[in-house]
Amino acid sequence: MLSDICAASIHGGNQDGSLAAYSANMQQQLAQLMTLPQMLNPDTVHADNKQPSIICDNVVKLIKSHRFKDNSGIGQLAKQIKVGQVTQCFELLNDDNFCDINWYQPKQTTAQTVANEILTSLITQLLPIYQQYTQAVQQGDIQKAFSYLHQQQVLCAQKSGYWGVTQLNALIDLFKNEDFVRQFSVAKNYLINLVLKSLSIHHQKAKKSIELNSFLTEIEILFWKGLYKLAYKKIQQAKKIAQKYDMTHYLLLINYWDRRIENYMTTKMLNETVVKDTQKFLSEYNQQLEMSIMIKQMEKISRSTIKRTLGTSAPVKNIFNQDLMKLKENDIINFHAKLDYCFVKGTGYAFLGNKEKEFYYKKRAFELLEENPHQIKENPTRYASAINNMILYYYFQGLIDKIPPYLEKLDQVELKFNHTKISFINAKHNLNLRFYMYHKETTKVEDLLLEMESWYNANMTYKSTVVKMISEYNISLAYFYLNKTKNCLKWCNSCFKLFDMKVKKNRHDLAVSVVLLQLLLYFDLKHFDLALKNIDLVISIATKNKYGRSEISIFKLLRKMIVSKNIHDYPQKINEIIKAQDAGVINMDKDILLLWIKKNKHLHFKT
């Protein structure tokens, strides 16, 4: 409630929500963008000779609260405070229909004593919930315990002062002699351990690495207890799992205990075998570590763009010059190292423009996983990545009809953890969206777009900056396809804000694509000054990241078109450049330009 009242105190602007608070130029632009029925006359704006504030075009009025619903007690109270209705405020505070607001009349008089009285009353009201919470914990009912815990959260408006967190915690000390308060920390620790135990049991079935960690703990406990035969039995069980899944780092740890336990066993073990196995595992593990470093190096390149530029060739060639990358696939024994090898080669050849080798290694990574279904079950994320790579390859080569079987496979991947689900549900949305747009299935585009926006808003806090940029760009493109200018511009602005303008590198291909979207919309709306700013921004990003001749040529043609304020035959020239280039060369989403060319009424040529 306090935050809503604070919002009310800075509430300003026109109550009718009109455009009159903005400057004349901004009013004209907003009227056009929002297709208002009546255009504003600049001559009548600010007729009283009062000049608008210099920041008036940068003020946004927030009218919807996401903390509380409008029909809640707090929502109603905030609304009445904003319009200065004192009588209605008191009526609401004394209304028994609203359980989320309460009027308390203190008996004390000074600020300190009033605060203490009200906070003490609040704590007293919460005591029964604390008692129910501790009872639920003792009974082992986790769901009920969390339910009670959620009910007794207190939001303070400030950290210190009469009404602050410090004061509230100090008052809670008054109840420190109560039994349930003294047991509170014990109960909390008990609940945490209970939750961790439950999660451990669940995830042992989900991940073999967690199961092997449990084995190693049990082996060490049995060893120090002197139960060597039982420890040896556990070692053999763990070794079998680690060998099946090619987990060399676990095999090294298991072999360590294998060697330690040998001196205590009555059955003679071959120490020489253990040593040889350890040497073999070390060699495989080193190979795996080297390959994982190269994966990270390739990921660093792909964080800037997923397509080819003059700036990406040199670092990719440096990776390919490493000794490990000069080996043949059959020379790599470990499954994970071999899979990483195929991922690095497939991505690297995409940057170098070698379509045949790119396809071979991307397909090989996919086949490796399909040949080892137990590895898919252990790490479905890698399988989803391999499928995603195949879809992207076909998409960028224009082989759209080969995509559906892979989309079906992507739907069948069972991801175990929420953070991985979020990333690949985004990928599925984006890939399906492109497929529907290509086949002009407008109804499916609209339905999926609603789903994407809902999913994005619900999960945006769990997404990385790059994943957010990809999602926001694809939503922008869908609105561009549907000719919904206002929505398209909104998502374009949001996407570009995620781009790092200082270095102009992080996913610059997405930044360029989203700014291209904006400038084409501005051109169609005849906002040539805004379109010119955008094309100059595109050229600066492209120059910084060493884009190829074909891309720079397209940007220069767009700039000439904007300066001339006439479409002429520029789109036809742009189309000819795109058609002349290999599918993977254009370091931007050429679909933007093709969509714009196709839907532009002035054009009468084939694309």
C-alpha positions as CSV (number, residue, x, y, z in Angstrom):
1,M,0.0,0.0,0.0
2,L,2.8,2.4,0.9
3,S,4.4,2.1,-2.5
4,D,1.1,2.8,-4.2
5,I,0.5,5.9,-2.0
6,C,4.1,7.0,-2.9
7,A,3.2,6.6,-6.5
8,A,0.1,8.7,-5.9
9,S,2.3,11.5,-4.5
10,I,4.2,11.8,-7.8
11,H,1.1,11.3,-9.9
12,G,1.0,14.1,-12.5
13,G,0.0,14.9,-16.1
14,N,-3.4,15.1,-17.6
15,Q,-6.1,13.0,-15.9
16,D,-7.8,12.3,-19.2
17,G,-4.6,10.7,-20.6
18,S,-4.5,13.0,-23.7
19,L,-1.4,14.0,-25.6
20,A,-1.5,17.7,-24.6
21,A,1.4,17.2,-22.1
22,Y,3.8,16.5,-25.1
23,S,5.5,18.9,-27.5
24,A,3.8,19.7,-30.8
25,N,6.2,17.5,-32.9
26,M,5.8,14.5,-30.5
27,Q,2.0,14.9,-30.6
28,Q,2.1,14.7,-34.3
29,Q,4.3,11.6,-34.3
30,L,2.2,9.8,-31.6
31,A,-1.0,10.7,-33.4
32,Q,0.3,9.1,-36.6
33,L,1.8,6.0,-34.9
34,M,-1.4,5.4,-32.9
35,T,-3.7,6.3,-35.9
36,L,-5.8,8.7,-33.8
37,P,-9.0,9.7,-35.5
38,Q,-8.3,13.5,-35.1
39,M,-4.9,15.0,-35.9
40,L,-3.7,17.7,-33.6
41,N,-3.0,21.2,-35.0
42,P,0.5,22.4,-33.9
43,D,-0.7,26.0,-34.1
44,T,-3.2,25.4,-31.4
45,V,-0.9,23.6,-29.0
46,H,0.3,25.6,-26.0
47,A,-1.8,28.6,-27.2
48,D,-1.4,30.1,-23.8
49,N,2.3,30.8,-24.7
50,K,3.5,28.5,-21.9
51,Q,6.5,26.6,-23.2
52,P,6.4,22.8,-22.5
53,S,9.1,21.4,-20.2
54,I,12.3,20.3,-22.0
55,I,11.8,16.8,-20.6
56,C,8.1,16.5,-21.5
57,D,8.7,14.1,-24.4
58,N,10.6,11.7,-22.1
59,V,7.9,11.3,-19.4
60,V,5.7,8.2,-19.4
61,K,2.6,8.0,-17.3
62,L,2.2,4.6,-15.6
63,I,-1.5,3.8,-15.1
64,K,-1.5,0.0,-14.3
65,S,-0.4,-1.5,-11.0
66,H,1.2,-4.9,-11.2
67,R,1.5,-5.3,-7.4
68,F,-2.2,-5.2,-6.6
69,K,-5.4,-5.7,-8.6
70,D,-7.7,-2.6,-9.1
71,N,-10.6,-4.3,-7.2
72,S,-8.4,-5.2,-4.1
73,G,-8.6,-3.1,-1.0
74,I,-5.2,-1.6,-1.5
75,G,-6.0,-0.9,-5.2
76,Q,-9.2,0.9,-4.3
77,L,-7.5,2.8,-1.5
78,A,-4.6,4.0,-3.7
79,K,-7.2,5.1,-6.3
80,Q,-9.0,7.3,-3.8
81,I,-5.8,8.7,-2.4
82,K,-4.7,9.8,-5.9
83,V,-7.9,11.8,-6.4
84,G,-7.9,13.2,-2.8
85,Q,-11.1,11.5,-1.5
86,V,-10.5,11.5,2.2
87,T,-14.0,10.4,3.2
88,Q,-13.9,7.4,0.8
89,C,-10.5,6.4,2.1
90,F,-11.8,6.1,5.7
91,E,-14.8,4.2,4.5
92,L,-12.6,1.7,2.7
93,L,-10.3,1.3,5.8
94,N,-13.3,0.5,8.0
95,D,-14.9,-1.8,5.4
96,D,-14.9,-5.5,6.5
97,N,-15.1,-6.7,2.9
98,F,-11.4,-6.0,2.3
99,C,-9.0,-8.3,4.3
100,D,-5.9,-6.7,2.8
101,I,-6.3,-3.3,4.5
102,N,-6.9,-2.5,8.1
103,W,-7.3,0.8,10.1
104,Y,-5.6,0.8,13.4
105,Q,-6.1,3.8,15.8
106,P,-3.1,4.0,18.2
107,K,-3.5,4.9,21.9
108,Q,0.0,6.4,22.2
109,T,0.9,10.0,21.1
110,T,4.6,10.3,20.2
111,A,5.9,9.1,16.9
112,Q,8.2,6.5,18.5
113,T,5.5,5.0,20.8
114,V,2.9,5.0,18.1
115,A,5.2,3.1,15.8
116,N,6.0,0.6,18.5
117,E,2.4,0.1,19.4
118,I,1.3,-0.5,15.8
119,L,4.2,-2.8,15.0
120,T,3.7,-4.8,18.2
121,S,0.1,-5.2,17.2
122,L,1.1,-6.5,13.8
123,I,3.6,-9.0,15.3
124,T,0.9,-10.2,17.7
125,Q,-1.4,-10.8,14.8
126,L,1.3,-12.9,13.1
127,L,2.1,-15.1,16.1
128,P,-0.6,-17.8,15.4
129,I,0.7,-18.1,11.8
130,Y,4.3,-18.7,13.1
131,Q,2.9,-21.4,15.5
132,Q,1.1,-23.1,12.6
133,Y,4.3,-22.9,10.5
134,T,6.5,-24.5,13.2
135,Q,3.9,-27.3,13.7
136,A,3.8,-28.0,9.9
137,V,7.6,-28.2,9.9
138,Q,7.7,-30.6,12.8
139,Q,5.1,-32.8,11.1
140,G,7.2,-32.8,7.9
141,D,4.5,-31.2,5.8
142,I,6.6,-29.0,3.5
143,Q,3.8,-27.6,1.3
144,K,1.8,-26.5,4.3
145,A,4.9,-25.0,6.0
146,F,5.7,-22.9,2.9
147,S,2.1,-21.8,2.7
148,Y,2.2,-20.5,6.3
149,L,5.6,-18.9,5.6
150,H,4.2,-17.0,2.7
151,Q,1.4,-15.6,4.8
152,Q,3.6,-13.9,7.4
153,Q,5.9,-11.8,5.2
154,V,6.1,-8.2,6.2
155,L,7.1,-5.5,3.7
156,C,8.6,-2.4,5.3
157,A,8.7,1.0,3.6
158,Q,12.2,1.7,4.8
159,K,15.2,0.0,6.4
160,S,15.7,2.2,9.4
161,G,13.5,4.6,11.3
162,Y,10.3,4.2,13.3
163,W,8.7,2.0,10.7
164,G,11.9,0.3,9.4
165,V,13.1,-3.3,9.2
166,T,15.6,-2.7,12.1
167,Q,12.9,-1.5,14.4
168,L,10.5,-4.4,13.5
169,N,13.3,-7.0,14.2
170,A,14.1,-5.3,17.5
171,L,10.4,-5.6,18.6
172,I,10.3,-9.2,17.6
173,D,13.0,-9.8,20.3
174,L,10.3,-9.0,22.9
175,F,8.8,-12.4,22.1
176,K,12.2,-14.3,22.2
177,N,11.1,-16.3,25.3
178,E,8.2,-17.8,23.5
179,D,8.8,-21.5,22.9
180,F,8.0,-21.4,19.2
181,V,10.3,-18.4,18.6
182,R,13.2,-20.2,20.4
183,Q,12.6,-23.2,18.2
184,F,12.2,-21.1,15.0
185,S,15.9,-21.4,13.7
186,V,16.0,-25.1,14.5
187,A,12.7,-25.6,12.7
188,K,13.9,-23.6,9.7
189,N,17.2,-25.7,9.4
190,Y,15.1,-28.9,9.7
191,L,12.9,-27.7,6.9
192,I,15.9,-26.8,4.7
193,N,17.5,-30.3,5.2
194,L,14.1,-32.0,4.5
195,V,13.8,-30.1,1.2
196,L,17.4,-30.9,0.2
197,K,16.9,-34.5,1.0
198,S,13.8,-34.6,-1.1
199,L,15.5,-32.9,-4.0
200,S,18.5,-35.2,-3.7
201,I,16.3,-38.3,-4.0
202,H,14.4,-36.8,-7.0
203,H,17.5,-35.7,-8.9
204,Q,19.4,-38.9,-8.4
205,K,16.9,-40.4,-10.9
206,A,17.3,-37.4,-13.2
207,K,21.1,-37.0,-13.4
208,K,23.8,-39.8,-13.2
209,S,26.3,-37.2,-12.0
210,I,24.2,-36.7,-8.8
211,E,23.9,-40.4,-8.3
212,L,27.7,-40.8,-8.7
213,N,28.3,-38.1,-6.1
214,S,26.1,-40.0,-3.7
215,F,28.1,-43.2,-4.5
216,L,31.4,-41.4,-3.8
217,T,30.1,-40.1,-0.4
218,E,29.0,-43.6,0.6
219,I,32.3,-45.1,-0.5
220,E,34.3,-42.7,1.6
221,I,32.0,-43.2,4.7
222,L,32.3,-47.0,4.3
223,F,36.1,-46.8,3.9
224,W,36.6,-44.7,7.1
225,K,34.3,-47.1,9.0
226,G,36.5,-50.0,7.9
227,L,33.7,-51.7,5.8
228,Y,36.0,-52.3,2.9
229,K,34.1,-55.1,1.2
230,L,30.9,-53.0,1.1
231,A,33.0,-50.0,-0.1
232,Y,34.5,-52.2,-2.9
233,K,31.0,-53.3,-4.0
234,K,29.9,-49.6,-4.2
235,I,33.1,-48.8,-6.3
236,Q,32.2,-51.5,-8.9
237,Q,28.6,-50.2,-9.1
238,A,29.8,-46.6,-9.5
239,K,32.4,-47.6,-12.1
240,K,29.9,-49.4,-14.3
241,I,27.7,-46.2,-14.4
242,A,30.6,-43.8,-15.0
243,Q,32.0,-46.1,-17.9
244,K,28.6,-46.3,-19.5
245,Y,28.2,-42.5,-19.6
246,D,31.9,-41.8,-20.4
247,M,32.3,-39.7,-17.2
248,T,36.1,-39.7,-17.0
249,H,36.4,-37.2,-14.1
250,Y,34.2,-39.6,-12.0
251,L,36.3,-42.6,-13.1
252,L,39.4,-40.9,-11.8
253,L,37.8,-40.3,-8.4
254,I,36.5,-43.8,-8.3
255,N,39.9,-45.2,-9.2
256,Y,41.4,-43.2,-6.3
257,W,39.3,-45.1,-3.8
258,D,39.8,-48.3,-5.7
259,R,43.6,-47.9,-5.1
260,R,43.1,-46.8,-1.5
261,I,41.0,-49.9,-0.6
262,E,43.3,-52.5,-2.2
263,N,45.6,-52.8,0.8
264,Y,42.7,-53.7,3.1
265,M,41.1,-56.3,0.8
266,T,41.7,-60.1,1.3
267,T,41.2,-60.7,-2.4
268,K,44.3,-59.7,-4.3
269,M,43.6,-56.9,-6.8
270,L,45.8,-56.0,-9.8
271,N,47.3,-52.6,-8.9
272,E,48.9,-52.4,-12.3
273,T,45.4,-52.5,-13.9
274,V,44.2,-49.6,-11.7
275,V,47.3,-47.6,-12.7
276,K,46.8,-48.2,-16.4
277,D,43.1,-47.4,-16.2
278,T,44.0,-44.1,-14.3
279,Q,46.5,-43.1,-17.0
280,K,43.9,-43.8,-19.7
281,F,41.2,-41.8,-17.9
282,L,43.6,-38.9,-17.3
283,S,44.5,-38.8,-21.1
284,E,40.8,-38.8,-22.0
285,Y,39.9,-36.2,-19.3
286,N,42.7,-33.9,-20.5
287,Q,41.3,-34.2,-24.0
288,Q,37.8,-33.4,-22.8
289,L,39.1,-30.4,-20.8
290,E,40.9,-29.0,-23.9
291,M,37.8,-29.5,-26.0
292,S,35.6,-27.7,-23.5
293,I,38.0,-24.7,-23.6
294,M,37.6,-24.6,-27.4
295,I,33.8,-24.8,-26.9
296,K,34.0,-21.7,-24.7
297,Q,36.2,-19.9,-27.2
298,M,33.6,-20.6,-30.0
299,E,30.8,-19.5,-27.7
300,K,32.6,-16.2,-27.2
301,I,32.6,-15.6,-31.0
302,S,28.9,-16.6,-31.3
303,R,27.9,-14.1,-28.6
304,S,28.6,-11.3,-31.1
305,T,26.9,-12.9,-34.1
306,I,25.8,-16.3,-35.4
307,K,26.7,-15.4,-39.0
308,R,29.8,-14.8,-41.0
309,T,31.8,-11.5,-40.9
310,L,35.4,-10.6,-41.7
311,G,36.0,-10.2,-37.9
312,T,35.0,-13.8,-37.1
313,S,37.3,-15.7,-39.5
314,A,40.6,-15.1,-37.7
315,P,39.5,-16.3,-34.2
316,V,37.9,-19.4,-35.8
317,K,41.0,-20.3,-37.7
318,N,43.0,-19.9,-34.5
319,I,40.8,-22.5,-32.8
320,F,41.1,-24.9,-35.8
321,N,44.9,-24.6,-35.7
322,Q,45.0,-26.2,-32.2
323,D,46.5,-29.7,-32.2
324,L,43.3,-31.4,-30.9
325,M,41.3,-29.9,-33.8
326,K,43.7,-31.4,-36.3
327,L,42.9,-34.9,-35.2
328,K,40.4,-37.1,-37.0
329,E,37.1,-37.9,-35.3
330,N,38.1,-41.6,-34.8
331,D,41.2,-40.5,-32.9
332,I,39.1,-39.1,-30.1
333,I,37.9,-41.8,-27.8
334,N,35.8,-40.1,-25.2
335,F,32.2,-39.6,-26.2
336,H,31.9,-36.0,-24.7
337,A,35.1,-34.9,-26.3
338,K,34.0,-36.3,-29.7
339,L,30.6,-34.5,-29.4
340,D,32.3,-31.2,-28.5
341,Y,34.7,-31.7,-31.5
342,C,31.7,-32.0,-33.8
343,F,30.0,-28.9,-32.3
344,V,33.1,-26.8,-32.6
345,K,33.8,-27.9,-36.2
346,G,30.1,-27.4,-37.3
347,T,29.9,-23.9,-35.8
348,G,33.4,-23.0,-37.0
349,Y,32.8,-24.0,-40.6
350,A,29.5,-21.9,-40.5
351,F,31.7,-18.9,-39.7
352,L,34.2,-19.8,-42.5
353,G,31.4,-20.2,-45.0
354,N,32.1,-23.9,-45.8
355,K,28.5,-25.2,-46.1
356,E,29.4,-28.8,-46.9
357,K,31.6,-29.3,-43.8
358,E,29.2,-27.2,-41.6
359,F,26.4,-29.6,-42.6
360,Y,28.6,-32.7,-42.1
361,Y,29.7,-31.9,-38.6
362,K,26.3,-30.6,-37.4
363,K,24.6,-33.7,-38.7
364,R,27.4,-35.9,-37.2
365,A,26.8,-34.3,-33.7
366,F,23.1,-35.1,-34.1
367,E,23.8,-38.7,-35.2
368,L,26.3,-39.3,-32.3
369,L,23.5,-38.5,-29.8
370,E,20.9,-40.5,-31.6
371,E,23.3,-43.5,-31.6
372,N,23.6,-43.2,-27.8
373,P,20.1,-42.7,-26.4
374,H,21.3,-43.1,-22.8
375,Q,23.5,-40.0,-23.3
376,I,20.4,-38.1,-24.5
377,K,18.6,-39.2,-21.4
378,E,21.5,-38.0,-19.2
379,N,22.0,-34.7,-21.0
380,P,18.9,-33.7,-23.2
381,T,20.2,-30.2,-23.4
382,R,23.0,-31.2,-25.8
383,Y,20.5,-33.1,-27.9
384,A,18.2,-30.1,-28.1
385,S,21.3,-28.0,-29.1
386,A,22.1,-30.5,-31.9
387,I,18.5,-30.3,-33.2
388,N,18.5,-26.5,-33.0
389,N,21.8,-26.4,-35.0
390,M,20.2,-28.6,-37.8
391,I,17.1,-26.3,-38.0
392,L,19.2,-23.2,-38.1
393,Y,21.4,-24.7,-40.9
394,Y,18.3,-25.5,-43.0
395,Y,16.7,-22.1,-42.3
396,F,19.8,-20.1,-43.3
397,Q,20.2,-22.2,-46.5
398,G,16.6,-21.6,-47.4
399,L,15.7,-25.3,-47.1
400,I,12.6,-24.6,-45.0
401,D,10.7,-27.8,-46.0
402,K,13.4,-30.0,-44.3
403,I,12.7,-28.4,-40.9
404,P,9.4,-30.0,-39.7
405,P,10.9,-33.4,-38.7
406,Y,13.4,-31.6,-36.5
407,L,10.7,-29.4,-35.0
408,E,8.9,-32.6,-34.0
409,K,12.0,-34.0,-32.4
410,L,12.5,-30.8,-30.5
411,D,9.0,-31.2,-29.1
412,Q,9.8,-34.6,-27.8
413,V,12.9,-33.6,-25.9
414,E,12.3,-34.0,-22.1
415,L,14.3,-31.3,-20.4
416,K,14.6,-31.8,-16.6
417,F,15.4,-28.4,-15.1
418,N,13.5,-25.2,-15.5
419,H,16.5,-23.0,-16.6
420,T,17.1,-25.3,-19.6
421,K,13.4,-25.6,-20.4
422,I,13.1,-21.8,-20.6
423,S,16.0,-21.5,-23.2
424,F,14.6,-24.2,-25.5
425,I,11.0,-23.3,-25.2
426,N,12.1,-19.9,-26.5
427,A,14.0,-21.6,-29.3
428,K,11.0,-23.7,-30.2
429,H,8.8,-20.6,-30.3
430,N,11.2,-18.7,-32.5
431,L,11.8,-21.6,-35.0
432,N,8.1,-22.4,-35.3
433,L,7.3,-18.7,-35.8
434,R,9.7,-18.5,-38.7
435,F,8.3,-21.6,-40.2
436,Y,4.7,-20.3,-40.1
437,M,5.8,-16.9,-41.5
438,Y,7.6,-18.6,-44.4
439,H,4.4,-20.6,-45.3
440,K,2.2,-17.5,-44.7
441,E,0.1,-19.2,-42.1
442,T,-1.0,-15.9,-40.5
443,T,-3.5,-17.4,-38.0
444,K,-0.8,-19.6,-36.6
445,V,1.6,-16.7,-36.4
446,E,-1.0,-14.7,-34.4
447,D,-1.8,-17.6,-32.0
448,L,1.9,-18.3,-31.4
449,L,2.7,-14.7,-30.9
450,L,0.1,-14.5,-28.1
451,E,1.7,-17.5,-26.5
452,M,5.2,-16.1,-26.9
453,E,4.4,-12.8,-25.3
454,S,2.7,-14.5,-22.4
455,W,5.6,-17.0,-21.9
456,Y,8.2,-14.2,-22.2
457,N,6.6,-12.0,-19.6
458,A,6.2,-14.9,-17.2
459,N,9.8,-16.1,-17.5
460,M,11.9,-13.0,-18.4
461,T,13.7,-12.9,-15.1
462,Y,15.3,-16.3,-15.7
463,K,16.6,-15.4,-19.2
464,S,20.1,-14.3,-20.2
465,T,20.5,-11.0,-22.2
466,V,21.1,-12.9,-25.4
467,V,18.0,-15.1,-25.0
468,K,16.0,-12.0,-24.3
469,M,17.3,-10.2,-27.4
470,I,16.5,-13.2,-29.6
471,S,12.9,-13.5,-28.2
472,E,12.2,-9.8,-28.4
473,Y,13.6,-9.5,-32.0
474,N,11.5,-12.4,-33.2
475,I,8.3,-10.9,-31.6
476,S,9.2,-7.6,-33.4
477,L,9.6,-9.4,-36.7
478,A,6.2,-11.2,-36.3
479,Y,4.5,-7.8,-35.6
480,F,6.2,-6.4,-38.7
481,Y,4.9,-9.4,-40.7
482,L,1.4,-8.7,-39.3
483,N,1.6,-4.9,-40.2
484,K,1.2,-4.0,-36.5
485,T,3.5,-0.9,-36.4
486,K,3.0,0.2,-32.8
487,N,3.6,-3.2,-31.3
488,C,6.6,-3.8,-33.6
489,L,8.2,-0.5,-32.6
490,K,7.6,-1.2,-28.9
491,W,9.5,-4.6,-29.1
492,C,12.2,-3.1,-31.3
493,N,13.0,-0.5,-28.7
494,S,13.0,-3.0,-25.9
495,C,15.3,-5.3,-27.9
496,F,17.8,-2.6,-28.8
497,K,18.1,-1.4,-25.2
498,L,19.7,-4.8,-24.4
499,F,22.5,-4.2,-26.9
500,D,25.8,-2.9,-25.5
501,M,26.3,0.4,-27.3
502,K,29.8,0.9,-25.7
503,V,31.4,-2.0,-27.4
504,K,28.9,-2.5,-30.2
505,K,29.6,-6.2,-30.2
506,N,27.2,-8.4,-28.2
507,R,24.9,-9.9,-30.8
508,H,25.4,-7.0,-33.1
509,D,23.6,-9.0,-35.8
510,L,20.3,-8.8,-33.8
511,A,20.9,-5.1,-33.1
512,V,21.4,-4.4,-36.8
513,S,18.3,-6.4,-37.7
514,V,16.1,-4.7,-35.1
515,V,17.3,-1.2,-36.2
516,L,16.6,-2.1,-39.8
517,L,13.1,-3.0,-38.8
518,Q,12.7,0.4,-37.2
519,L,14.1,2.5,-40.1
520,L,11.9,0.7,-42.7
521,L,8.8,1.5,-40.5
522,Y,10.0,5.1,-40.1
523,F,10.5,5.4,-43.9
524,D,7.0,4.2,-44.6
525,L,5.6,6.6,-42.1
526,K,7.7,9.4,-43.7
527,H,9.7,10.1,-40.5
528,F,12.8,10.5,-42.7
529,D,14.9,12.1,-39.9
530,L,14.4,9.1,-37.6
531,A,15.1,6.7,-40.5
532,L,18.3,8.5,-41.3
533,K,19.5,8.3,-37.6
534,N,18.8,4.6,-37.7
535,I,20.7,3.8,-40.9
536,D,23.7,5.8,-39.6
537,L,23.6,3.7,-36.5
538,V,23.4,0.5,-38.5
539,I,26.5,1.5,-40.6
540,S,28.5,2.4,-37.5
541,I,27.8,-1.1,-35.9
542,A,28.5,-2.8,-39.3
543,T,31.8,-0.9,-39.7
544,K,32.9,-1.7,-36.2
545,N,32.3,-5.4,-36.7
546,K,33.8,-5.6,-40.2
547,Y,30.7,-6.5,-42.2
548,G,31.1,-7.7,-45.8
549,R,30.7,-5.7,-49.0
550,S,27.3,-7.0,-49.8
551,E,25.9,-5.8,-46.5
552,I,27.5,-2.4,-46.6
553,S,26.2,-2.0,-50.1
554,I,22.7,-2.7,-48.9
555,F,23.0,-0.2,-46.1
556,K,24.4,2.5,-48.4
557,L,21.5,2.0,-50.8
558,L,19.0,2.3,-47.9
559,R,20.7,5.5,-46.9
560,K,20.4,7.0,-50.4
561,M,16.8,6.0,-50.5
562,I,16.1,7.8,-47.1
563,V,18.0,10.9,-48.1
564,S,16.1,11.1,-51.4
565,K,12.8,10.6,-49.5
566,N,11.7,8.5,-52.5
567,I,11.5,4.8,-52.9
568,H,12.5,4.8,-56.7
569,D,14.1,1.5,-57.7
570,Y,16.2,1.0,-54.5
571,P,14.3,-2.0,-53.2
572,Q,14.9,-3.8,-56.6
573,K,18.6,-3.1,-56.3
574,I,18.7,-4.4,-52.7
575,N,16.8,-7.5,-53.8
576,E,19.3,-8.2,-56.5
577,I,22.2,-8.0,-54.0
578,I,20.5,-10.4,-51.7
579,K,19.7,-12.9,-54.5
580,A,23.4,-12.7,-55.7
581,Q,24.8,-13.6,-52.2
582,D,25.2,-17.0,-50.6
583,A,22.6,-17.7,-48.0
584,G,25.0,-17.6,-45.1
585,V,26.9,-14.5,-46.0
586,I,24.4,-11.8,-45.1
587,N,25.1,-10.9,-41.5
588,M,21.6,-9.6,-40.8
589,D,18.1,-11.0,-41.1
590,K,17.5,-10.6,-44.7
591,D,13.9,-11.7,-44.2
592,I,13.2,-8.1,-42.9
593,L,14.1,-6.6,-46.3
594,L,12.3,-9.4,-48.3
595,L,9.1,-8.9,-46.2
596,W,9.3,-5.2,-46.7
597,I,9.9,-5.5,-50.5
598,K,7.0,-8.0,-50.9
599,K,4.4,-6.0,-48.9
600,N,5.4,-2.6,-50.4
601,K,2.6,-1.6,-52.8
602,H,5.0,0.5,-55.0
603,L,6.8,-2.6,-56.3
604,H,6.0,-4.9,-59.2
605,F,9.0,-7.3,-59.5
606,K,9.6,-10.8,-58.3
607,T,11.7,-11.6,-55.1
